[in-house]
Amino acid sequence: MRRSLATACLTAGTLALSLLVGSPAHAADPIYDPVPTAQVQSRLGLVLSEYTSFPKSEPTPAPTDGRLMRQARINTIMEVPDGSGRRAVPDLNGKLYFVEGGVPHVYLDVAGTFAPQFFSGRGLGQGFGYVAFHPDFKRNGKFYTIHTEQASLTTEVPDWQQAGTILFHGVINEWTAGDPAAATFEGTRREVLRIGFAGQVHGIQEINFNPTARRGDADYGNLYLAVGDGGTGVRNTEPQNLALPHGKLLRIDPLGTNAASGAYGIPPSNPFVGQAGKLGEIFSYGYRDPHRFSWDRATGRMYLGHIGEHAIEAIYEVRAGDNMGWSEREGAFVFDKASTNPCDKIFPLPADDAGYTYPVAAYDHDPAPGWNCTSDVGVAVAGGFVYRGRDVPALRGKYVFGDLVDGRVLYTEASEMRRGRTPATIHRLALFNAAGESVRMQDLSAPGAPGDPNRVDLRFGTDAQGELYILAKANGKIWKVTGTREFASGAVGNTSVRDTMRPTNWAPVTPSKWQFRNGQVILAEAGEARPGPRRPFEYAVLTAGPVFGAVEVTGEVRLDTPVEVTNRDVIIVFGYRSDTEFYYAHVSTDNTILPHNGIFKVNNADRERIDYQWNGRSLGANPAIVDAKWHTVRVKHLPATGEIAVYVDGARDPLMTAKDTTFTSGRVGFGSFDNIGRLRDLRVTGTPAT
């Protein structure tokens, strides 16, 4: 959330209303931009090789929400723990697939087993949500599933239910295969537990066993259940109520019998065992939508991706007894669920804050200007895994996760994710297909099923060796991470331009606005808009040297417009063919509107933003230059692959990246829109165009 959010709320008059009716008093003002920095683009990129794909499946009943209209609503991939190498993939619409040799087949029809009660056509997580195999599956044939049933179609009574009219049940079943090695399931099942929910979202999201626990360990064979708050509203206090399972991470022994129902056991090491009025099943609490969790195979630490309400997508390190705060907290902020102003929800923590566990990594929603503070921004974290495999050494020790909506793939260093410390820096990974071409997940997941074409529905999985897989519901495909490469790592060539700072080697749009002295190219007077497509107002083109194909442009720039002006900028021109055909890198103090701080193309039409960092709403790469000092800017353009990267002040990681193949050659230049600035020490190296 940014300045535009506050403006929108004031315009709507909601702030005045909140003051009149008396929202709870706070010692500080509300926070509209809780995580002001953007994710850092990494030079590191994942090579994704297609592993398998799944047939079209349909929700039951037919959905009215376009977000459910996917090719296949695959939720994860995991290896069956029997040494067979088979992989298991659940589809929310009802099928459990086994994948052998990259080919999927149906192992179990969960939807058919529980029809007509089975329900997958409303909430985003409803249906056959997850599967977990007992670590002794090879011997005992046992595995566990979550599925959703419509409350009005069943006579079963939940073990627990929240306040309000119960709309659906989340049900855990134990299945016992007569032959664990068989290609399809034959055997028995029994119900383990059932939870009633009054909303249609935030049910039981994942179940799993701790893969780091070994036989004889206290945690061996214990089943963890991530139970959401039911999505019944921000004023729901049940995640803090230790007498209910809603908004909790539960831990049970599915083979035990000491629970009240006798259908499972409660591990004696659970933090609230034996305490009056508290469920012994609870491991930790205070969750809104605890979506995915995993364990670091090297350290045993447990990490959980938590989908936020108003602003914060978070990764938590989870320990027994933790309270993550919802709905008193959202991330590391006070959440004012009683406020009548929908924009004033996030506040600083009080000085005497205690009793809550806060994220080890987090990012915010960055809504578009004019957001009404209640509608879905389209941001949700997809929890992942700390990579401990062997095939991709550059990933070791990195917690790889992403945003399930737009498909950004992110990482933090596991060594930086420490409770009670500054949240870890989040890096954005570049992506490449098996041919080595730069792509985004939207590219890989399209064409998909009907619905939002830009919604990837990203998920992650691993195999027994810890190798990483990426899934997209949009087209029902799974890719394996088979390697890494650096973005724009190709060579540009070694032809250099001499005398780049000689005044006679420059051709300005308006010569009277320019000065050439002391080895500097100076735009001394702000440019003005010109007829034709929207493009930089004033620039000068370097006429010396050849027209380049692949090229690297390095120079020192200074923004001479006063620092009090937020939209101050200069541009580096490259691929220049004519006044209406060129690329430019816009380096600016502001990164909150479409025209600023990005990579752009002018192709006989208004300038088009092409960099990967713009979120499509309100935020691009972190500001390039915020002061009046000299800064080194380097632009690298590889026309053969379309890769473009912009680096600032010698950083190895690019500030901005893009892929575009429109212009394969051109000249370079320097300028601005309506600001002033200067350039010195320009170096141009590359391969002359043929």
Steps between C-alpha positions, in 0.01 A plus 500: 500500500631843410406864498223435250330270751473773760374741235233256387374455855490873566315554175239246604453675828567187699766659717260768616244231574744303712582807705133575559397153612811443706747245370730365775771751590858428394820661615619524139353563159392214274759357264418502130825351373609236752779352283628798297780321316439289192644153459859498379545361152757223502740435213439131576239326287340156519495274196160330487450181303148373446448186707137405442150637442151404609164465323222756529293465815179669610388625842183367664262683482576717195680809631384859479844632599730529200802432720387136526490456122837337455641220287566283804505619860818314593623595844844346550731219397670264743680170485327190637724387792548141385812522285300448180570846360128559447377856547156590637299801381158597642247691286250703703230388259528149638769274352818376665758436227815294514772599253734230374761574237349846456156356414208554740219253564212504747585317820185592694179686418431691821211700353326186380546329835321776690242610241254667523629669816839580341522874432762686295315773311503803730796588725847507347629225729195276504494148363774239533762728648798292597644154560761388752664158504591343832879462517441122536274488192711229337424273794159613625345644180355799685447848362274793587286741301307824550175552317207737528136403542197724469341515844145498369558166323639302792362377829845467653568714805834687518737440788516881527323785329530876509228755571239564234324284244731217397541493121759229451705239680871439468554125535818301565494135396749220546536257211670161528615342176483122490803504273706819542687424175185475287441746217150589624349505845315208643446482870310656789445845642385658821421853609752656738341838573256755362490879548202722419551842337257790466676651196606368161872575521792439737422139582756225564777594260779245541571184696848353524754302695834638612752350253793580729364280782654155511363180649526533876474882495212651698362662182518189283160412353324812630265666251489881479182674383491865389146614585380842382259736672210417268505840331211627709626859527773712651324522836530125548670439835505121471868476395580623853252260664693195614178300544449484121722369218423788259800716415741244643777263405401165651718198568352155551611138506273339241578152633426591862170482688518740794301784338146559621360321195742209528575535126853635543753587767630824648879514533593559865756764397236730349514835682145511640450138598315470831418871529137573582301661219777447243516242225791265541512466121624858455866544408490874425227756441396847385468428126271640232592275208801277577544387144815291465772380736824305472810405694861584420659158461833629627388682814156356576350849514139528391390783269143595419364727226208704633253681272410843640179698520572866446867544422751234608611174338726326749740214557519382861742271675264290712568353842272331750271743681555795265227763461522668158247758613206492259266681529676725753803518274568482129864425449705723732224763529196565713186411307205717604208276418256741666585802286208636298744637243593210270830670416614553858579143601877477544678676788845483662555260786460646849806560712390230746430241232546140610368152442502480120727343239579711195605411144854417397417633150209707368376707208194720460217541250582832329147561371415722206419869558138543603473157664188480717693320776266200496514332158750229409827654380612170347798422722551178698812321616576145391718341765794293380807309608859551608693340218732225619525297179813424297410582141487880538792605724432875463167453681631325809394667820241716329134491601323505164137618499285734296178685440231257396301758301752664266757221513800693629759250624689634801762397749655598828818367651402253772791632705333845504161373617537545873227563751516832677729654239449718195303299243713335234553673167271359231657445159315443174635221284524521124349207310612319186340223301690187403625675184660772712251772407400757762136449600248586771264250657214671312679400181549139609148456638326635189294409314298386796140421578225764493520756775763760578780452242750680724429284807762225524382322818856413591594214732822321594603143576806283556608142451684266735836646396384853580484609136255780432187505283272788401131455417239715326127435523446732203608233252545200729875467441793418725859606433811370668779739591789345309763771529580866531644769277562870540281754328666684209821304552593482132795689355435826316821515299813712536468786253523831688416858408766768537448863592151443640506833684608717203227761439497448124412132552155580641174584323244655740131538424523869598866614497427823691406299809836324521852579618817303433780598736746355749457157347130497575184481291259734678128533446479850646140586415196280546345355188148556375247258355520467122247393239467130434493205739568548870876463543792673676484875438868570463802280430827496309623209289866396484591506130857374535583136442298231327135410538508220755313174531593356840622788713599602851468867596664623821516855627473718804183708527379773732147629542519881523131554569466576876457194721171641630347414162387136514470438127857599414661276241746451218496237227755283322400445137600182313385315190435844346385487138295819471318757712206259532688169517725429797532357851582698810579429864327749727689548829295699744441593862138388471389142437127522567354590161515329163734745317772502766804288582471229238598375157292633210453458128393767251384331181307758299250515785486630858782366713432150635637368826667161448697426819411208723511705821180705451224325696225619266347727764716731701862396545813437299862436587640680802587865422820524297626842618370697799773761550712756312814284480660334200390142439626235261234357270566202276260376233553169325300401190521158335280515188548130420310403817317828558648527849544851641648572842562827685753515784572788740820578692685181418237261635532146370123458511301704248262767621273439200465228240298453184472283193410649162612420148353796309824689432808296418740790457534873553691787655516619859417829666417698814215729602184548706136593479463833681799490736864601480813294559839406367718214379873434521750217437281329241628164375331313217608147407334242280471332166441715192174425323534321170 
